[in-house]
Amino acid sequence: MKIMNEIVAIIFGLFFINIGIQHFLDPQWFEPIVPLILGDSRFWVYFSGFFEIIFGIMMLIKPLRRYGSLGISIMLIVLYWANLNMWINDIPIGGTRFNLFEHILRFIMQILLILISLYIGKWPPFSKDISREK
């Protein structure tokens, strides 16, 4: 089971590194969903991309993994504000508007990503697994 956890952590880390890099390569794609109240959307796209890369790298480094997973979990909660902004204000991303089902699916995916991240880092409610692995 440890090897499966390692594989999931590596895939998860690479996934977030890739998304973070995309924030720098194509910031215009992400900018429309940044809430206007935050001001300069380019800054926030780069800022969030930076942390996605850092936390993704932390997922690849076993001694840092637990804290990287917590960082990703918190980041996903905070960044949902942009997804919610997209939903409430019917903002297209990449030229595509999501329907109600797609927004709900995106919300469910966000929750699943948070849970996977907490699982990888063995944070509650998955922390009891730590005692079995030692």
N, C-alpha and C positions, 0 to 999 in steps of 0.2 A: 504493500500500500504506500510505502514511503516513496517508491519510484514514481508512482502515479501522481502523488502530491508534487514531486519535483517537476515532472513534465507539465502539469497544469500551471505551476508557478512560472515556469519558463515561457510557456505559450502566452500566459496572461501578461507577463512583463514585456515580451516582444510586441504584443498587441498594443499596449499603451505607449511604448516607445514609438511605434509606427504612427499612431494617431497624433502623438505630440509633434513628430516631424512634419506631418501633414499640416499642422497649424502654422508652421513656418513656410512651407512650400506653397500653400494655397490659403492664405488667411482670409481672402475675400469670401471663400465658401462658408466660413464660420461666422463672419462678422454680422450678418443680418439678424442672428438670433440673440446677440448680446443685448441685454436690456438697456434702453436708451439712458436711463438714470445713471448708469455707470460711467457715461462719458465716452472717451476714446475707445471704440470697439477693437481697433487693431492692437492697442496695448493689452487688452484683456484676452484676446486670442493668443498673443505671444506669451503672456503670463501663464495662462492655463496650459499651453503647449509645453512650456518649460517644465512645469510641475508634472505633466504626464510623462515626459521623458525621464525626469529625475526619479519619480516613483517607479516607473517601469524598470529602470536600471537597478533600483533597490530590490526589486522582485527577483532579479537574476543573481544577486549576491546574498547567499544564504544567511550570513549574520545580520544583514540589513532587511531581510525579507519581511519580518514581522512588522517593522515600522513602515516599510513601503506599502504593505497591504493596508495598514491603518490610514496612511496618507491617501491612497487611492479611494478608500471607502469615504473618507471625509470629503475629498475632492468631488466624488460623484454626487454626493448629497448637495454640495454647494453649487456645482455646475448644473444641477437639474433646474435651477432658476432659468437658465437660458432655454432649456427644453420647454419649460412651462411658459415662458414668454412666447416661444414659437407657437405653442398650442393655443394660448389665450388670444393672441393677436393674429393668428392665422398667417404666420410669416413663412414664406417658402425657404427651403435650404437647398442649395444646389439647383435652384429652379423648380423644385418640387414642393407642392403643398401636401401635407399629410391629412388624411381623413381621420375621423374620430377613432376608428379601429387601430390605425397606425400609431396614433398618439398614445393610446392605451397600451399597445404592444411595446412601444418605446419605453413607457413608464415601467412596465413589467420587466423589460430587459435591464433597465437601470437598477431595479431592486435585485435582480439575479446577479448582476455584476458586483453589487455591494456585498451580497451574501457570499459569492465566490471569493472575493477579496478577503472578507473576514475569516472564511474557512482556511484559506491559504496561510494567513497569519495566526491562525488559531486564537482569534479574539472571540469573546462571547458572541453568540451562544455555543461556539465550537471550542472553547478553551479547555473543556474537560478532556479533550483528546490528547492534550499535552502529557498528562500523567501516564497514559498508556504507551506513549512512544519512547519514554525515557528508559 
